[in-house]
Amino acid sequence: MLAAAEEFSNGFLSDLAPLIALFGEQVTKQFMSQTLYWSDHIIFSMAPLGIITAVVSAIRVAGPNWMKAVIGRARESRGLAEVELMSSTSHDVCELWNGRQIVRVLGSAPVRQLLFFPDKRDDEDFGLYTLEEAAQQGLLDTEDGRSVDFTSAVPHVNMCAPNISLNFSDPVDKWHLRAAAVFAVLLQLGVLAFQAVTRYYVPAGLMKSGTLVGSSAFILAATGTATLGFGMMLCSYVVEQSTEEFVWQSPSDAEFFLVWVQKGQVVNDQVFKSFLIAADGKRRLLMTSHPCDTNVLSRLDWTIVVGTISAIVGFTLQFVGLRGLHWSAMVLHIVATFVMTIIRTTVRCNLASKPFAYPLP
């Protein structure tokens, strides 16, 4: 009886532990949509959640047509993928305040972005500028020194909807992201180390169903974990590379206030009222994010193929390997997955913030 119960528990954990990583669609999309740095890719790929969603998302955003046909997205518009998976705004996607939160919707935005420089309030413009006007007057410049031609080279920076969600609150500090990335790597290495212990240091309590754990189980689990992590990192990288970001700052380190004037309008069959939306306090930086052109996306085709194959093969190897390990190794695998889910939620805590919104008549 005890042997049968132990065999059932071992089999249940062996099947459950890897399969958990296949779920988590919405949290995976939420994290990927705000991915901007390499530390984000590392956090996303360690003890991952939402493997299928990550692969499908990379294909939807920048995959070749034959891969989109495989997942049933051959006729999907780019705007639909952008509104769900990307940080950008464009002619097809905008961000609006619905009275409770910032939402991303398909359609053109009845929103005007204004920057108020207190030091310039005595000028004829009363210190109020659009991004284009502030850049032309030398009040703002790109952080990395890239030149922006608002009339031809990068017209979408000026003409498309403003990025409210990236600017209404302070972004997560880069040191926070780097610390989370280091913790994620150490956690994943710790899981692999414990799995190695269950194989190469085998007291009676670490046997599986009374027999020694096979050496191939750990090799498959470790190889699968590394391959899966590499594939997930590539999928996250593809989504991040599908957008182009500009970080704007004042050459004189001047601070400014950032506001958005939203006109009441029906967008994509949804009614949005008029609001004045204000960012939290004075700002030093402004970020814009817009989709890359098709020439950039075409260079990502092989990256998507390699990432997809790596993620699928890695998950398969990990699944087979974990089934041969002791149940305690699989419990730790589940714990690591939940811990990393909490970490990913923590580094996206700014998504729960709300801007100051004042109704307009």
Secondary structure as UniProt FT lines:
FT   HELIX           2..20
FT   TURN            21..22
FT   HELIX           25..33
FT   HELIX           38..45
FT   HELIX           51..62
FT   HELIX           65..70
FT   TURN            71..72
FT   TURN            74..75
FT   HELIX           78..85
FT   STRAND          93..97
FT   STRAND          102..106
FT   STRAND          111..116
FT   HELIX           118..120
FT   TURN            121..122
FT   TURN            124..127
FT   STRAND          128..129
FT   HELIX           131..136
FT   TURN            137..138
FT   STRAND          141..142
FT   TURN            143..144
FT   TURN            150..153
FT   HELIX           156..159
FT   TURN            165..167
FT   HELIX           174..200
FT   HELIX           204..206
FT   TURN            209..210
FT   HELIX           215..241
FT   STRAND          243..249
FT   TURN            251..252
FT   STRAND          256..262
FT   STRAND          265..267
FT   TURN            268..269
FT   STRAND          270..272
FT   STRAND          275..278
FT   STRAND          285..291
FT   HELIX           294..298
FT   TURN            299..300
FT   HELIX           301..323
FT   HELIX           327..347
FT   HELIX           349..352
FT   STRAND          356..359
//
